[in-house]
């Protein structure tokens, strides 16, 4: 050890990870504190129909645990309960330079989204779990903007502050930026249907890394105009910060990505978002709120 210039008690510093340009990222989404979050976070699309999995998980709970979950759900804002049911939980991102394909599953639907950052175009597929219903369409990112992202954060509505706080997210050093809703930003009063919460989140904590491509920010459920890649974000829906959403990278693998990993297999008609927006909207709502208990056939690379 002495010959190797090792000094006892000297801290070791992990080498900085390489810039991410090609590989596979896994992501996870949760709603900490939500009564259904513990159940929904256990769902695994690889194990089959999510709804049957959920029934089995709840069935394995004791009557006291079920009653406690139900009581907590009755006190939770309806919007948060709906969000828990509709939110995709786990995702896989295949990335190669300026191309990325995202695969994710929710209780009612399966979603795939391919994006080409060079051409600024993409292809999205949404399929009902266990039913043949699906919708596929091409899009131009300039016109679609953030339609599949449920929350949009703009400088007009939020005060942004870059902090000195850092954290390792999936091995990548990330810096925290805070977003706070401006007092006059809410265009409407708190909605009772949302449990007294504003339509816009009260605050966000966003972690970014210069080693992660900014292009990948299209893949997370919140639109934030950051110049670096977002590795983690927390959305606070109320002033007390009781109701929140957490999105984060779970793992990052630097490895070759094949052309097959980038392909979305579609059956039937592929629509054009610029021309067929009404038809796409109707099909999307039908899938999100009417999916069956089983998942359609899996892709070869899953």
N, C-alpha and C positions, 0 to 999 in steps of 0.2 A: 504493500500500500504506500509506503514511504517513497519507493522508487517511482510510483505512479503519481507522485505529488498529491496524494490524498491526505487531507487534514481531517482528523477526527472531529466530528461535530460541525463540519462545514456544510451548510445547506446545499443541496443539489438543485439546479435550475433546469426544469424540463425544456427541451428545445422547442422553439416556436414551430407550429405546424406550417406546412407548405401552403401557399395560396391555392385555394380550391378552384380548379378549372374543369375537372372531370371526375365523376364518381357518383356515389349514391348517398343521399341524405334521408334519414328517417325523422319524422316529426311527430309530435303529440300535442293534443289540445285537451284542456280540462277546464272545468268550472269549479274551482275550489269553494267548498262550502255549500254547493248545490246538493239537495237531498238525493238526487238521482246520479250524481257524478260517480260515486263509488261503484255503482252497478254498471253504468255505461262504460267506464274506463276499463272494465274487464272484458269487454267484447273484443273478439279477434276474428276478423273476416276470414282468415285461413281455416278456422274451425267450423265454418258453415253459416247457416242462416242466423243473422244477428238477433232477430226477434225471438227465435226459439232459445238462443243463448240467454237472452235477458229473462225470459220466463223461467229458465232453469236456475239462474242465479237468484232471482227473487224467491223461487220456490224453496231454495236451500236455506233461506233466512228463517230465523225463528219468528213466531207470530209477534213477539214484542218488537223485534227489529223492523218487521214490515209495518207495524202500527206507527212506530217512531218515524219511519221514512215518509209515510203518508201524512202524518201530522206536520212534519217539516215542509212537505210539498204544499200543503194547504196555506202555510204562512208565507211561502215564497211567491214573488211576483209571477203572474202567469207568463209574462214574456221570457223570464229566465227558465221556467219549466219547459216552454216550447223550444227555447234555444238549446237546452240540454238534449232534447229528443232529436233535433234536426242537425246538430253540429257533427261534422266528421271528426273522428277521434285520433286516428293514426294515419299517417301518410308516408309515401315513399316518393322521393324526387330523384329522377335520373337526370344527370346534367353532363353536357359535353360542350364546352366553350359557351356559345350563345344560344344553345338549344336546351330545352328542359321538358320533361314529361312528368306530371304529377299524378299519382294514383292514390285515392283515398276512399273511405267508406263511412257512411252514416247508417243509422238504424233503418232508414227507408230507401236509401239509394247508394249506388256506386258511381264514382266520378273519376274521369280521366281528363287531363288538360295538357295539351302539347303547345309550347310556345317557342317561336323562333325570334330571338332578340334582334337578329340582323335584319330580317324582313319585317319585323313588328307585326307578325301574323300568327295565328294559331288555330287549333282544332280542339273542340271540347265535346266530350261524350258523357251523358248522364243516363243511367239505366236504373230502373226500379229493382229493388232486391227481390229476386225470385219471380219476376214477371217479365214478359217480352217487351214491355213498354220501355222505350228509350228515345232520346233525342240527341242528334249529333249536328254540329254546325261549325263552319269556319268563321273566323272573325279577324278584324283588323284592330289591333290594340288601341289605335288612336280613336276609333269610334266606340268601341266597347268600354274603354276606360276601366272602371272598377265595378262593373255590374254584378260579377259573381262574388264580390267582397261586400259583406254586410255592413261594414263600418268604414267611413271615409274621414280622414283627419286632414284638415287644411290649416294653413297659416292664418287664414282669416278668422277661424274659430278658436284656435288654441295658441297659448303662449308656450314657446319651445325653449328649453334650457338644457344645454349639454353639461353633464356633471363630470366630476373626476372619478366617479365610481366605476369600477371594472369588475368583470366576472368571466370565468371560463365557461363557455357554453359549448358542449360537445367537443371540448379541447381547444376551442378558438377564443383568444382574448377578445372581449367585447366591451364596449363603452356604453354607459347608460345615458339616455336622453329622456327628459320628462316633458310631457305635454299636459297642460292644464287648460280646461275650458274657460274661455273668457266670460265675465259676468253677463255680457250682453249677447253672447253667441247663440243661446237657445232661442230659436224663433217661435217656439210654442211652449206653454207651461207644461209642467210635469203631467204625464198621461196616467190616469188612474189604472188603465189597462196594463200599464207597464209597472204597476206597483208603486206609483209616485215617482218614478225615475224619468229623467229627461230622455228625449229621443237620441241625444248625443251623449257619449260617455263623458263622465266628469273629468277623467284624467287617464293618462297612459304612461307606462314606463317602457321604453324601447331600447334594446341592446343591439348594437351594430358592430360589425367587424370589417375592416378594410380587406381582409383575406377572403371574404365571401362575396361573390358577384351580386351587384345591385339588381341584376336582371331577375334573380330568384325571388324578389319581393312580391312578384305577382302571385306566388303560390300560397301566401298566408291569408287568413280570413279578414285582415284589416288593411285598408289602403293607407299607407303612410309614405310621404314623399321624402325618403331618405336617400342620400348619395351612396351609402355603403349597404352591404347585405345585412338584413335583419336576421339575427339568430334567436332572439327571444323577445316577447312582448307581453305585457300585462295590461289588460283593459279594465278600468274601474267604472262601473255603471252608475254608482251612487256616491254621494258625498262622504258617506261613512266608510266607503270602500269595502262594503260587506259582500256585494255581488260583483264578481270579476271573472274574466276569461284569461287563461294562460296558454300561450302558444310558444313552443320552443323546439329547437333542434334536439333530437335524442341521440343521434349518432351521425358521424360523417366518415365515409370511407372513400379514400383516394384509390380508384381502380378504373380500368377501362370500361367504357360503356359502348355497347354494340348498337348498330342501327336498329335491331329488333327491339331493344329497350326503348327506343324513341317512337315506335309505331303504335298507333291506336287502331284497333280492329273495329270497324263499324259494319253494321248490316243495315241495308235499307238506304233511305234517302239521307243525304248530307245537306243540310240547309245552309243558307248564307245569312249571318246575323244582320248584315246591312240591308237585306231585302225581306227577310222573314221573321222580324223581331216579334211580331204578335203571335205567330204560330209557335215560335220557340218558347215564348213566355207561358203560353197555355200548356204546352207539353211539359215544361219544367215544373209548373205548379202541380200538375196531375201526378207526376212521378214523386215529388217530394211529400205529398200528402196522401198518396194512395198506394204506396209500395206494398208488396206481399212479404211473406215470411222467409223467402229463400232468395239466394243470390244467383244472378245469371252466371253463365260459364266464365271461369277465370281465364285471364290472359296467360300465355305460356311462360311469361317471365315472372309470374307472381309465385 
